[in-house]
Amino acid sequence: MKRENWVSGIFIAGGLLLVAAAWLGDEPFVITLATKVVILALAGVGLNLALGHGGLVSFGHAAYFGLGGYAMGILAYHAQSYEPLELGWLVIEGTKSMPVIWLVAMATAVLFALPIGLLSLRTSGVYFIMITLAFAQMIYYFAISWPAYGGEDGLSIYVRNSFPGLNTLDPIQFFLICAVVLAICLFLVDRLVKSRFGMALEAARQNPQRVTHLGIDPLKIKLTVFLISAAITGLAGALYADLNRFISPTMLSWQVSGEIMIFVILGGVARFAGPLAGATLFIVLEHFLGGMTEFWQFWLGLLLLVVILFARGGIIGLLAGERRHD
């Protein structure tokens, strides 16, 4: 574990040094690419909590990622058009404030995750996977047929949202905002899994029957971690939409769920910095191999196969000289 912490620390420090070098060398594209890595890693942190620590193989986390993005897009759209959002008797003013948008995005993700979790957590295995996927696809097709916010074509946001005291249009400042959010979420998740709740969650994952005999309801524990996971992923979706200043149903597609899972597996399931390592490797391969061949996903799949077969601790576990035994 100590070696893993050292590897994680070196990996994060190296990434920050690379961004600093790009900033000093006036390379905004590299900074934007690093920002994308951080945001996708944040989505991976959300799934890693459910998958790595809760044993919940969710294939529908794109729903919360996209819902967070749409929450940001809808609020920002009404702010820039100076038209309030009317929901029957409820009238909501648009906003460009990032902290407010983040709270709304997380609340939206949790609101949808609650009924999905209550239904899907009563199943297990492939049934759980298919139910989470089915709900995500339902939301995806609803977004396609929602013309008020672009439908299949998506919706552009012309002004990036604001953060008190910072210029969010400056690539390095927006990167720092995302990096701080990621660091806070990593810290909170790490404290959560090491707490008494985390121990109960681990016990519920390994032997739910024994936990039930101890007077603990494993369904409530797993539902709680499922909701926290959805909230983090929704936050990542809001940041991702802000980065691109664009929302579309693509954020809700099953391919996005698969990509988030790839980040977790590549970096290392249940590893502290696993999602960050996996997202970094994914974006690097996409950028460099994607420029050489349109079939770069073949090499990604080959690498994923090698990691699954020979390095089940992921990149972090491999660098730490450890193996994860499930």
Backbone bond lengths (Angstrom), bond angles and torsions (degrees), N, CA, C in turn:
res aa  C-N    CA-C-N  psi(-1)  N-CA   C-N-CA  omega(-1)  CA-C   N-CA-C  phi
1 M - - - 1.461 - - 1.526 110.81 -
2 K 1.368 116.81 -41.04 1.452 119.74 178.52 1.519 111.14 -63.04
3 R 1.335 116.14 -41.14 1.456 119.70 179.32 1.523 110.59 -64.30
4 E 1.330 116.23 -39.16 1.461 120.38 177.13 1.528 111.07 -62.03
5 N 1.328 117.07 -40.39 1.458 120.49 178.47 1.520 111.31 -63.74
6 W 1.335 116.15 -39.29 1.456 119.76 177.68 1.522 110.99 -64.26
7 V 1.319 116.17 -44.63 1.467 120.73 179.44 1.526 110.14 -61.72
8 S 1.316 117.02 -43.66 1.465 121.21 179.36 1.523 110.71 -61.97
9 G 1.337 115.93 -44.09 1.459 120.00 -179.84 1.517 112.50 -63.81
10 I 1.333 116.74 -42.99 1.465 120.99 178.45 1.518 110.54 -64.39
11 F 1.315 116.77 -40.51 1.467 121.56 -179.64 1.523 110.55 -63.23
12 I 1.323 117.14 -46.32 1.472 121.29 -179.43 1.529 110.53 -66.52
13 A 1.332 117.09 -42.89 1.462 120.44 179.44 1.520 111.23 -62.87
14 G 1.335 116.36 -40.49 1.463 120.33 178.04 1.518 111.93 -62.18
15 G 1.333 116.59 -39.71 1.460 120.55 178.18 1.520 111.92 -64.56
16 L 1.328 116.40 -41.59 1.465 120.32 179.08 1.527 111.41 -65.87
17 L 1.335 116.78 -38.23 1.467 120.30 177.37 1.522 110.93 -64.57
18 L 1.341 116.50 -38.55 1.464 120.35 178.29 1.525 110.98 -63.57
19 V 1.326 116.31 -42.79 1.470 120.42 178.41 1.525 110.61 -65.02
20 A 1.335 116.28 -41.11 1.462 119.81 178.20 1.526 111.07 -61.39
21 A 1.341 116.42 -41.31 1.466 120.23 177.83 1.525 111.11 -63.92
22 A 1.340 116.67 -39.59 1.469 120.42 178.36 1.522 110.97 -65.45
23 W 1.342 115.94 -37.28 1.475 119.70 178.69 1.519 111.12 -66.66
24 L 1.340 116.26 -44.91 1.454 120.28 179.70 1.519 111.67 -66.56
25 G 1.332 116.03 -31.16 1.460 120.61 179.03 1.515 113.43 -88.78
26 D 1.340 116.15 7.34 1.468 121.93 178.76 1.532 111.05 54.97
27 E 1.334 115.30 58.99 1.463 122.18 178.80 1.528 109.16 -119.77
28 P 1.339 117.81 78.36 1.476 119.87 -176.60 1.515 113.26 -62.39
29 F 1.351 117.89 -29.22 1.462 119.63 -180.00 1.521 111.13 -63.43
30 V 1.337 116.90 -42.65 1.463 120.72 179.64 1.528 110.36 -64.15
31 I 1.341 116.11 -40.00 1.465 119.86 178.64 1.527 110.80 -64.46
32 T 1.332 116.27 -41.63 1.473 120.19 177.88 1.522 110.55 -63.86
33 L 1.333 116.92 -38.95 1.463 121.24 177.98 1.530 110.14 -64.11
34 A 1.332 116.16 -41.37 1.464 120.54 177.59 1.526 111.00 -65.42
35 T 1.329 117.05 -36.60 1.462 120.94 176.85 1.519 110.84 -62.59
36 K 1.325 115.80 -41.38 1.467 120.30 177.26 1.519 110.78 -61.45
37 V 1.328 116.37 -40.90 1.467 120.82 177.89 1.525 110.48 -60.48
38 V 1.326 116.80 -46.17 1.468 121.54 -177.97 1.523 110.97 -62.27
39 I 1.333 116.46 -42.99 1.473 120.02 -177.90 1.529 110.52 -67.56
40 L 1.324 117.01 -44.00 1.460 119.60 178.94 1.527 111.17 -66.93
41 A 1.340 116.00 -33.77 1.462 119.11 175.30 1.524 110.88 -63.63
42 L 1.328 116.71 -36.38 1.466 120.96 177.12 1.528 110.42 -62.27
43 A 1.328 117.15 -41.56 1.466 119.96 174.98 1.526 110.30 -61.76
44 G 1.338 115.88 -38.77 1.463 120.24 177.35 1.512 112.36 -64.75
45 V 1.338 117.29 -35.65 1.473 120.98 176.95 1.526 109.88 -60.05
46 G 1.339 116.04 -40.91 1.458 119.78 178.59 1.520 112.03 -62.31
47 L 1.328 116.58 -48.74 1.464 119.60 -179.91 1.520 111.21 -68.27
48 N 1.336 116.99 -36.77 1.460 120.56 -178.99 1.518 111.82 -61.68
49 L 1.322 116.40 -33.31 1.464 120.08 177.14 1.518 110.57 -63.86
50 A 1.338 116.63 -44.65 1.465 120.60 -179.62 1.522 111.88 -74.21
51 L 1.334 116.43 -43.76 1.463 120.88 -175.41 1.518 112.27 -78.89
52 G 1.335 116.09 -52.28 1.455 119.50 -173.67 1.512 114.27 -74.55
53 H 1.309 117.38 -36.50 1.464 120.53 -175.48 1.528 112.91 -105.94
54 G 1.334 116.93 -25.20 1.455 119.89 179.45 1.513 114.11 -101.94
55 G 1.332 117.02 -11.22 1.467 120.59 -178.58 1.510 112.79 68.91
56 L 1.349 117.37 23.81 1.466 121.96 -177.09 1.532 109.05 -101.84
57 V 1.320 115.92 103.93 1.467 120.94 -177.91 1.524 108.07 -84.00
58 S 1.323 115.37 83.17 1.460 120.81 -177.88 1.511 110.25 -88.35
59 F 1.327 115.74 126.79 1.460 120.47 176.48 1.526 109.85 -109.29
60 G 1.343 115.30 25.17 1.452 119.10 -178.74 1.512 113.08 -130.04
61 H 1.340 116.99 20.97 1.462 119.08 -177.72 1.519 112.71 -71.03
62 A 1.318 117.84 -13.52 1.460 119.71 173.51 1.525 110.47 -62.27
63 A 1.328 117.38 -26.66 1.469 120.97 178.57 1.524 109.86 -59.71
64 Y 1.331 117.81 -45.83 1.458 121.27 -177.71 1.530 110.74 -74.79
65 F 1.328 116.11 -34.21 1.461 121.10 175.56 1.530 109.88 -62.14
66 G 1.334 115.90 -47.37 1.457 120.17 179.60 1.511 113.29 -70.12
67 L 1.334 117.35 -37.55 1.464 120.38 178.46 1.525 110.86 -63.32
68 G 1.328 116.35 -38.98 1.460 119.65 175.42 1.517 111.26 -62.70
69 G 1.343 115.61 -40.69 1.459 119.70 177.31 1.514 112.48 -64.65
70 Y 1.326 117.11 -42.60 1.469 120.49 179.87 1.528 111.35 -69.24
71 A 1.327 117.53 -34.40 1.468 119.67 175.97 1.523 110.19 -61.23
72 M 1.338 115.99 -43.00 1.460 119.94 177.16 1.526 110.57 -64.83
73 G 1.346 116.51 -47.98 1.454 120.99 -175.97 1.516 113.36 -62.56
74 I 1.327 116.92 -41.90 1.471 120.61 -178.38 1.528 110.96 -67.18
75 L 1.338 116.68 -44.90 1.465 119.61 179.48 1.530 111.09 -64.64
76 A 1.338 116.28 -43.01 1.467 119.46 -179.65 1.524 111.25 -68.53
77 Y 1.336 117.00 -36.53 1.470 120.72 179.44 1.523 110.96 -62.44
78 H 1.330 116.45 -44.48 1.469 119.67 -179.65 1.523 111.28 -71.75
79 A 1.323 117.09 -25.86 1.462 119.56 176.45 1.521 111.10 -72.27
80 Q 1.340 116.82 -41.40 1.460 119.24 -177.64 1.537 112.41 -78.86
81 S 1.339 116.46 -21.08 1.464 119.28 177.58 1.528 112.27 -95.24
82 Y 1.344 116.40 -5.03 1.474 122.80 -179.96 1.524 111.85 57.95
83 E 1.323 116.07 31.53 1.465 121.65 176.51 1.517 109.14 -118.01
84 P 1.333 119.21 124.87 1.470 120.32 179.20 1.520 111.75 -69.29
85 L 1.320 115.21 155.12 1.455 121.40 176.40 1.525 108.56 -87.95
86 E 1.324 115.85 118.72 1.460 120.95 -177.07 1.524 110.37 -104.99
87 L 1.336 115.14 118.52 1.464 122.26 177.76 1.527 108.06 -119.42
88 G 1.335 114.84 77.64 1.459 119.36 -175.90 1.517 110.32 67.61
89 W 1.341 115.73 -119.48 1.464 120.76 179.09 1.519 112.11 -80.15
90 L 1.338 116.60 -12.86 1.460 120.88 -177.59 1.528 110.43 -93.58
91 V 1.313 116.99 126.06 1.464 123.04 178.48 1.533 108.59 -116.86
92 I 1.332 116.56 121.37 1.458 121.87 -177.23 1.526 109.25 -116.21
93 E 1.309 116.40 127.26 1.449 121.28 177.21 1.533 108.95 -79.97
94 G 1.327 116.10 142.09 1.452 119.71 175.04 1.518 111.10 -69.01
95 T 1.313 116.87 163.12 1.455 120.75 -179.84 1.521 109.91 -148.52
96 K 1.327 115.68 151.91 1.461 122.34 175.48 1.523 110.89 -113.21
97 S 1.321 117.03 9.90 1.462 121.46 -178.58 1.530 109.92 -83.15
98 M 1.314 117.48 118.89 1.460 120.89 -178.38 1.528 113.60 -58.91
99 P 1.333 119.84 -48.83 1.471 118.64 -179.49 1.527 113.20 -56.63
100 V 1.332 117.14 -40.29 1.466 120.18 178.45 1.524 110.22 -66.20
101 I 1.321 116.34 -43.98 1.467 121.33 179.61 1.517 110.68 -62.08
102 W 1.326 117.55 -40.21 1.468 120.42 179.30 1.526 110.90 -61.32
103 L 1.320 116.41 -44.16 1.469 119.97 179.95 1.531 110.67 -63.05
104 V 1.327 116.40 -42.27 1.465 120.21 179.57 1.533 110.01 -65.76
105 A 1.333 117.15 -41.59 1.465 121.02 179.95 1.527 110.87 -62.51
106 M 1.330 117.35 -44.33 1.456 121.14 179.33 1.522 111.11 -66.01
107 A 1.342 116.42 -41.53 1.466 120.28 179.34 1.524 110.81 -64.81
108 T 1.333 116.89 -39.26 1.466 120.77 178.52 1.516 111.13 -63.55
109 A 1.339 116.33 -44.59 1.457 120.70 179.23 1.531 110.90 -61.76
110 V 1.335 116.26 -43.04 1.471 119.98 179.70 1.524 110.84 -66.51
111 L 1.329 116.72 -39.02 1.463 121.06 -179.14 1.528 111.30 -60.26
112 F 1.317 116.97 -40.42 1.465 120.39 178.27 1.529 111.63 -79.51
113 A 1.331 116.79 -32.59 1.466 120.10 -177.90 1.522 112.61 -70.20
114 L 1.329 116.65 -26.09 1.461 119.98 -177.49 1.530 112.55 -61.41
115 P 1.349 120.26 -56.27 1.471 118.40 178.09 1.534 112.83 -66.55
116 I 1.347 116.17 -34.73 1.470 118.79 178.35 1.521 110.08 -63.18
117 G 1.338 116.30 -43.70 1.452 120.11 179.40 1.516 112.98 -66.37
118 L 1.322 116.73 -41.14 1.462 120.12 -179.49 1.535 111.72 -61.08
119 L 1.336 115.85 -35.64 1.465 119.86 179.65 1.528 111.94 -81.32
120 S 1.339 116.61 -48.54 1.464 119.81 -172.98 1.522 112.85 -72.27
121 L 1.341 118.23 -31.09 1.461 120.12 -177.47 1.522 113.00 -73.51
122 R 1.314 117.15 -7.49 1.466 119.87 174.18 1.518 111.02 -82.76
123 T 1.320 115.72 -2.47 1.464 121.51 175.86 1.530 108.51 -117.95
124 S 1.313 116.69 -177.60 1.461 121.00 177.73 1.527 109.04 -153.87
125 G 1.324 114.77 170.85 1.455 119.94 176.33 1.512 113.15 62.98
126 V 1.332 114.86 -137.61 1.462 120.42 -175.98 1.522 111.80 -66.14
127 Y 1.329 117.92 -27.15 1.461 120.70 179.08 1.533 110.39 -67.08
128 F 1.333 116.61 -40.45 1.464 120.49 177.11 1.524 109.90 -63.10
129 I 1.325 116.35 -44.42 1.471 120.98 179.77 1.521 110.73 -59.25
130 M 1.325 116.98 -46.52 1.460 120.94 -175.83 1.526 112.24 -70.14
131 I 1.334 117.64 -34.56 1.467 119.77 179.41 1.526 110.26 -68.37
132 T 1.332 117.37 -44.28 1.464 119.70 178.28 1.531 110.75 -63.55
133 L 1.324 116.64 -38.34 1.465 120.64 177.50 1.522 110.71 -66.02
134 A 1.324 117.02 -41.33 1.467 121.10 -178.56 1.527 111.26 -62.95
135 F 1.324 116.94 -43.82 1.464 119.88 178.77 1.526 111.00 -64.12
136 A 1.327 116.46 -41.12 1.459 120.10 179.09 1.526 111.20 -62.18
137 Q 1.324 117.03 -40.74 1.462 120.90 179.46 1.531 111.32 -68.05
138 M 1.331 116.64 -35.01 1.467 119.72 176.35 1.522 110.82 -61.41
139 I 1.323 116.64 -44.16 1.469 120.57 179.12 1.525 109.93 -67.57
140 Y 1.318 116.63 -37.30 1.468 121.39 178.86 1.531 111.22 -60.56
141 Y 1.316 116.39 -47.97 1.473 119.77 -178.61 1.536 111.43 -70.90
142 F 1.319 117.10 -28.67 1.457 119.04 174.40 1.528 110.00 -64.94
143 A 1.341 116.76 -42.73 1.470 120.57 179.58 1.524 111.17 -62.81
144 I 1.334 116.93 -37.27 1.467 120.48 178.53 1.529 110.85 -62.80
145 S 1.315 116.59 -37.01 1.469 120.78 -176.41 1.524 112.40 -96.73
146 W 1.339 117.34 21.95 1.462 122.18 -179.05 1.528 108.71 -108.19
147 P 1.319 118.64 84.59 1.471 121.19 -172.97 1.524 114.22 -67.81
148 A 1.320 117.73 -20.36 1.467 120.36 -178.38 1.523 111.81 -59.98
149 Y 1.322 116.86 -28.28 1.464 120.92 -179.31 1.529 111.41 -124.73
150 G 1.320 114.88 42.06 1.459 120.16 170.69 1.502 115.87 95.94
151 G 1.328 118.29 -19.83 1.448 120.11 -179.19 1.515 111.59 57.40
152 E 1.314 116.90 -133.27 1.463 122.11 -177.54 1.533 111.93 -68.21
153 D 1.333 117.55 -25.51 1.466 121.47 -177.34 1.521 113.07 -80.16
154 G 1.310 117.93 -14.47 1.456 120.23 -179.78 1.519 112.56 81.62
155 L 1.318 115.52 -174.09 1.461 121.84 -174.72 1.525 109.30 -140.80
156 S 1.335 116.07 128.67 1.463 121.54 179.44 1.518 110.38 -92.20
157 I 1.331 115.58 141.03 1.461 122.76 175.05 1.528 106.00 -113.63
158 Y 1.319 116.42 119.12 1.461 119.61 -169.25 1.521 114.11 -83.70
159 V 1.315 118.19 -19.50 1.460 121.29 -179.40 1.523 108.80 -126.27
160 R 1.334 116.77 128.21 1.460 119.29 177.85 1.523 109.62 -67.88
161 N 1.306 116.31 144.52 1.459 121.21 -177.51 1.526 110.99 -67.76
162 S 1.314 115.74 161.83 1.466 121.52 -170.42 1.526 111.88 -102.15
163 F 1.340 113.97 154.75 1.458 121.75 173.39 1.518 107.08 -132.52
164 P 1.338 118.43 132.73 1.472 121.16 -174.55 1.530 113.09 -52.99
165 G 1.336 115.20 124.56 1.458 120.95 174.59 1.507 116.20 82.46
166 L 1.349 117.97 -0.17 1.469 120.43 -176.75 1.520 110.88 -128.13
167 N 1.322 115.35 155.29 1.459 122.43 174.88 1.524 108.08 -99.66
168 T 1.303 117.12 99.50 1.466 120.43 -174.18 1.526 113.20 -71.27
169 L 1.336 117.73 -13.41 1.466 119.97 176.31 1.524 111.93 -78.19
170 D 1.332 116.69 -15.34 1.459 121.25 174.89 1.530 107.88 -77.68
171 P 1.337 119.11 120.18 1.478 121.13 -174.78 1.523 113.92 -55.31
172 I 1.322 117.85 -40.98 1.466 119.11 -176.91 1.517 111.39 -70.39
173 Q 1.322 117.72 -35.21 1.462 120.11 179.21 1.529 111.18 -70.55
174 F 1.331 116.36 -39.69 1.464 118.52 176.97 1.525 110.34 -66.87
175 F 1.340 116.46 -37.27 1.472 119.66 176.07 1.522 110.66 -60.30
176 L 1.324 117.32 -44.04 1.462 120.82 -178.62 1.525 111.25 -63.68
177 I 1.327 116.82 -37.59 1.465 119.77 176.47 1.526 110.08 -59.95
178 C 1.325 116.14 -49.12 1.472 121.08 -178.72 1.524 111.03 -65.29
179 A 1.345 117.11 -39.73 1.462 120.86 -179.30 1.525 111.07 -65.27
180 V 1.323 117.28 -40.11 1.468 120.79 178.64 1.528 110.43 -66.31
181 V 1.336 116.63 -41.37 1.471 120.15 177.24 1.523 110.45 -60.80
182 L 1.345 116.60 -43.69 1.464 120.67 178.27 1.522 111.01 -62.37
183 A 1.327 116.93 -44.47 1.464 120.76 -179.30 1.527 111.16 -61.86
184 I 1.328 116.53 -42.06 1.469 120.42 179.21 1.523 110.66 -63.70
185 C 1.321 116.45 -44.29 1.477 120.05 -179.70 1.525 111.15 -66.07
186 L 1.336 117.50 -39.96 1.464 120.24 177.16 1.527 110.51 -61.23
187 F 1.319 116.02 -43.84 1.469 120.50 -179.83 1.528 110.91 -63.43
188 L 1.327 116.45 -46.60 1.473 119.94 -177.52 1.529 111.50 -66.11
189 V 1.323 116.54 -40.52 1.467 120.01 178.55 1.529 110.02 -65.08
190 D 1.330 116.66 -41.85 1.466 120.53 179.03 1.522 110.65 -61.69
191 R 1.333 117.29 -42.80 1.465 120.26 177.80 1.521 110.88 -66.16
192 L 1.323 116.76 -36.33 1.460 120.59 -179.07 1.523 111.39 -64.19
193 V 1.340 116.98 -47.24 1.465 120.09 -175.90 1.534 111.84 -71.91
194 K 1.334 116.66 -18.93 1.464 119.81 178.41 1.523 112.32 -95.25
195 S 1.333 116.47 -0.85 1.462 120.97 179.96 1.530 110.73 -85.94
196 R 1.311 116.76 -179.42 1.467 121.35 176.56 1.527 110.43 -63.05
197 F 1.330 115.49 -35.73 1.465 119.01 176.49 1.526 110.20 -62.33
198 G 1.331 116.63 -41.56 1.459 120.56 179.06 1.516 112.26 -62.88
199 M 1.323 116.68 -38.73 1.468 119.99 177.62 1.527 110.98 -66.37
200 A 1.341 115.87 -39.88 1.465 119.27 176.69 1.524 111.02 -65.47
201 L 1.329 116.72 -36.53 1.461 121.12 177.94 1.522 110.85 -65.18
202 E 1.327 116.42 -42.86 1.463 120.45 178.35 1.525 110.95 -63.49
203 A 1.320 116.08 -40.23 1.467 120.19 177.97 1.525 110.80 -65.65
204 A 1.342 116.65 -40.88 1.467 120.75 178.93 1.524 111.01 -65.45
205 R 1.325 117.24 -32.25 1.468 121.14 178.14 1.523 111.05 -70.47
206 Q 1.330 116.17 -40.37 1.461 119.73 -174.81 1.523 112.94 -82.99
207 N 1.330 116.43 -41.16 1.470 119.60 -175.54 1.526 110.09 -149.48
208 P 1.335 117.89 81.52 1.471 120.55 -177.54 1.524 113.60 -62.55
209 Q 1.343 117.64 -30.63 1.461 119.94 -179.79 1.525 111.29 -64.78
210 R 1.329 116.26 -43.13 1.466 119.62 179.87 1.526 110.63 -66.06
211 V 1.330 117.33 -38.13 1.459 120.95 178.55 1.524 110.43 -63.38
212 T 1.332 116.36 -38.78 1.464 120.98 178.13 1.525 110.94 -62.16
213 H 1.339 116.83 -40.66 1.457 120.87 179.21 1.528 111.95 -66.55
214 L 1.344 116.40 -23.38 1.463 120.28 178.02 1.528 112.12 -83.88
215 G 1.338 116.86 0.16 1.458 120.94 177.77 1.517 114.28 90.33
216 I 1.332 116.91 14.24 1.469 121.30 179.55 1.522 108.50 -108.54
217 D 1.318 116.48 132.88 1.459 121.08 179.57 1.527 109.59 -86.79
218 P 1.342 118.25 108.20 1.470 120.13 -178.23 1.523 112.67 -64.08
219 L 1.337 117.49 -27.82 1.460 120.61 179.44 1.529 110.63 -64.18
220 K 1.336 117.07 -42.97 1.464 120.46 179.86 1.527 111.27 -65.41
221 I 1.331 116.16 -39.89 1.466 120.15 -179.94 1.520 110.11 -64.80
222 K 1.339 116.64 -46.86 1.461 119.96 -178.46 1.527 111.52 -68.50
223 L 1.340 116.51 -35.40 1.455 119.28 177.65 1.531 110.62 -65.27
224 T 1.325 116.22 -40.40 1.467 120.06 178.77 1.520 111.40 -61.26
225 V 1.325 116.39 -46.54 1.464 119.37 -178.96 1.527 110.65 -69.87
226 F 1.319 117.43 -30.33 1.465 121.82 176.69 1.534 110.23 -65.15
227 L 1.335 116.72 -40.81 1.462 121.20 179.43 1.526 111.38 -69.55
228 I 1.333 117.28 -40.77 1.462 120.44 177.34 1.519 110.08 -63.38
229 S 1.326 115.93 -41.87 1.466 121.57 177.84 1.522 111.03 -59.93
230 A 1.335 116.88 -43.82 1.466 121.31 179.41 1.523 111.01 -64.62
231 A 1.332 117.24 -39.20 1.463 120.91 -179.59 1.523 111.33 -62.96
232 I 1.336 117.00 -43.87 1.465 120.72 179.22 1.524 110.57 -64.70
233 T 1.315 116.72 -42.30 1.462 120.39 179.31 1.524 111.15 -66.52
234 G 1.333 117.53 -37.40 1.459 120.73 175.84 1.517 112.19 -63.90
235 L 1.336 116.86 -38.33 1.453 121.34 175.72 1.527 110.86 -61.67
236 A 1.333 116.01 -42.18 1.464 120.34 177.60 1.527 110.91 -62.40
237 G 1.326 116.85 -38.82 1.463 120.38 178.64 1.513 112.46 -63.31
238 A 1.344 117.21 -38.68 1.464 121.02 178.20 1.521 110.98 -65.16
239 L 1.330 116.97 -40.86 1.464 121.00 178.37 1.528 111.47 -67.56
240 Y 1.336 115.73 -38.95 1.461 119.90 -179.58 1.528 111.05 -65.38
241 A 1.322 116.40 -41.86 1.465 120.42 177.12 1.518 110.78 -65.01
242 D 1.338 116.79 -36.59 1.461 120.69 177.56 1.526 110.92 -67.17
243 L 1.322 116.67 -37.84 1.462 120.49 178.50 1.524 111.19 -61.03
244 N 1.327 115.88 -46.84 1.466 121.03 -177.38 1.521 113.28 -85.65
245 R 1.349 116.01 -16.71 1.469 122.37 -173.41 1.533 110.27 53.29
246 F 1.327 113.80 42.70 1.469 120.13 -177.11 1.522 108.64 -160.24
247 I 1.330 116.11 138.69 1.464 121.32 174.07 1.526 108.65 -125.69
248 S 1.312 116.20 147.78 1.462 120.73 177.68 1.522 108.81 -157.96
249 P 1.342 117.67 162.74 1.472 120.10 178.35 1.520 113.64 -60.06
250 T 1.330 117.57 -16.66 1.471 120.27 178.82 1.524 111.16 -57.47
251 M 1.325 117.24 -32.38 1.459 120.53 179.37 1.524 112.17 -64.39
252 L 1.337 116.71 -18.41 1.462 121.63 -178.10 1.529 112.90 -100.16
253 S 1.320 117.86 0.01 1.464 121.30 -171.73 1.526 111.80 -74.83
254 W 1.321 115.38 158.80 1.469 120.17 -179.53 1.526 111.42 -65.98
255 Q 1.343 117.74 -23.93 1.460 119.45 177.28 1.514 111.19 -63.09
256 V 1.337 116.80 -36.37 1.465 120.42 178.22 1.528 110.12 -66.45
257 S 1.321 116.98 -39.61 1.474 119.88 175.87 1.516 110.35 -58.98
258 G 1.337 115.82 -42.60 1.462 120.44 178.93 1.517 112.06 -64.10
259 E 1.321 116.98 -41.00 1.465 120.52 -179.97 1.526 111.23 -64.64
260 I 1.321 116.77 -42.39 1.473 119.63 178.92 1.521 110.08 -62.01
261 M 1.328 116.77 -39.24 1.462 119.93 178.17 1.525 111.27 -66.87
262 I 1.333 116.42 -35.17 1.462 120.59 177.22 1.525 110.47 -62.59
263 F 1.348 117.12 -41.44 1.469 119.76 178.05 1.530 110.41 -55.47
264 V 1.328 114.95 -45.59 1.464 120.33 -176.04 1.524 111.01 -66.60
265 I 1.328 116.88 -44.88 1.462 120.81 -177.27 1.516 111.22 -68.66
266 L 1.329 117.48 -43.94 1.465 120.68 -179.84 1.525 111.31 -62.12
267 G 1.333 115.77 -46.19 1.460 119.01 -178.01 1.509 113.03 -72.83
268 G 1.320 116.46 -35.60 1.455 121.10 -179.63 1.514 110.93 131.33
269 V 1.324 116.49 115.30 1.468 121.24 -179.67 1.526 109.60 -64.08
270 A 1.338 115.51 130.84 1.472 123.46 179.19 1.522 112.72 69.86
271 R 1.334 118.81 11.17 1.465 122.09 175.54 1.526 109.49 -87.88
272 F 1.320 116.47 144.05 1.466 121.96 -175.57 1.531 111.83 -56.72
273 A 1.322 116.96 -54.14 1.468 121.55 -178.60 1.518 111.90 -101.38
274 G 1.321 117.60 15.87 1.455 121.33 -178.65 1.523 114.01 -57.37
275 P 1.344 118.68 -49.10 1.468 119.44 179.83 1.519 113.17 -60.09
276 L 1.340 117.27 -36.36 1.465 120.62 179.42 1.521 110.63 -68.30
277 A 1.332 116.65 -42.78 1.467 120.04 178.35 1.525 110.66 -64.54
278 G 1.332 116.38 -42.70 1.460 120.05 -179.73 1.509 112.76 -65.89
279 A 1.345 117.54 -43.27 1.464 121.20 179.05 1.520 110.92 -64.94
280 T 1.336 116.84 -38.89 1.467 120.58 178.31 1.521 110.94 -62.06
281 L 1.320 116.00 -48.10 1.464 119.83 -179.45 1.518 111.14 -63.16
282 F 1.321 117.03 -40.05 1.462 121.66 -179.89 1.523 111.04 -62.44
283 I 1.327 117.32 -48.64 1.461 121.28 -177.71 1.529 110.85 -67.95
284 V 1.326 117.67 -37.90 1.465 120.62 177.51 1.526 110.70 -62.44
285 L 1.323 116.75 -45.40 1.460 120.24 178.19 1.524 111.11 -64.01
286 E 1.331 115.97 -42.59 1.465 119.94 179.48 1.526 111.09 -61.59
287 H 1.324 116.30 -41.21 1.467 119.89 -176.35 1.529 112.19 -72.46
288 F 1.330 116.66 -49.05 1.461 119.73 -173.83 1.531 112.28 -82.44
289 L 1.333 117.20 -47.22 1.463 118.68 179.80 1.527 111.02 -73.19
290 G 1.351 116.50 -32.82 1.462 120.01 178.74 1.514 112.31 -63.17
291 G 1.340 116.38 -26.11 1.456 119.71 177.21 1.513 113.42 -78.70
292 M 1.338 116.40 -14.83 1.469 120.27 -178.53 1.520 112.70 -102.61
293 T 1.334 116.27 -32.48 1.458 119.30 -178.46 1.521 110.16 -152.05
294 E 1.323 116.23 145.80 1.459 120.02 177.46 1.519 111.68 -78.40
295 F 1.317 117.45 -6.36 1.466 122.12 -179.96 1.530 110.71 -103.24
296 W 1.340 116.49 32.59 1.467 119.80 -178.28 1.519 112.31 -63.75
297 Q 1.353 116.74 -23.27 1.469 119.01 179.45 1.529 111.73 -63.92
298 F 1.346 116.77 -24.07 1.464 119.86 177.09 1.529 110.34 -60.73
299 W 1.329 116.82 -44.71 1.461 121.07 -179.49 1.516 110.77 -70.72
300 L 1.325 116.47 -32.99 1.459 119.95 174.86 1.527 110.00 -63.74
301 G 1.333 116.38 -44.72 1.460 120.40 178.39 1.512 111.98 -62.53
302 L 1.320 116.63 -38.53 1.465 120.73 178.70 1.523 110.37 -65.06
303 L 1.327 116.59 -43.02 1.462 120.53 177.74 1.517 111.08 -63.95
304 L 1.332 116.73 -41.46 1.460 120.99 178.74 1.522 110.60 -61.46
305 L 1.329 116.54 -40.15 1.464 121.19 178.31 1.519 110.95 -63.29
306 V 1.329 117.34 -42.78 1.466 121.63 179.29 1.524 110.58 -63.25
307 V 1.340 116.74 -42.50 1.464 120.63 179.83 1.523 110.86 -63.16
308 I 1.338 116.67 -44.04 1.466 120.70 -178.65 1.528 111.19 -63.99
309 L 1.345 116.53 -39.80 1.461 120.73 -175.75 1.520 113.59 -80.42
310 F 1.328 117.34 -38.41 1.451 119.92 -169.46 1.529 114.94 -119.68
311 A 1.327 118.21 -12.29 1.466 120.22 -178.86 1.513 108.99 -140.22
312 R 1.318 116.73 69.21 1.458 120.37 -173.69 1.517 112.21 -68.23
313 G 1.319 117.00 -9.99 1.457 120.27 172.81 1.510 111.76 -87.33
314 G 1.345 117.09 5.28 1.450 121.29 179.79 1.517 112.46 72.05
315 I 1.329 115.62 -170.56 1.456 120.84 -179.23 1.524 111.32 -61.76
316 I 1.336 117.19 -42.67 1.461 120.78 179.77 1.526 110.84 -62.77
317 G 1.317 116.46 -46.18 1.457 120.11 178.98 1.515 112.21 -64.36
318 L 1.330 117.38 -36.88 1.463 121.58 179.41 1.522 110.96 -65.60
319 L 1.335 116.45 -45.90 1.462 120.55 179.40 1.525 111.69 -66.37
320 A 1.331 116.27 -29.19 1.463 120.51 179.06 1.521 112.44 -83.46
321 G 1.331 116.22 -4.66 1.453 120.23 179.96 1.501 113.87 72.71
322 E 1.348 115.87 28.09 1.463 120.74 -177.14 1.528 109.36 -119.33
323 R 1.305 115.28 166.28 1.460 122.22 173.45 1.511 107.99 -133.14
324 R 1.304 115.54 139.96 1.467 120.77 179.21 1.524 108.35 -92.68
325 H 1.311 116.71 126.26 1.471 121.45 179.27 1.516 109.22 -108.11
326 D 1.316 116.53 112.78 1.472 121.13 -178.27 1.522 109.98 -93.04
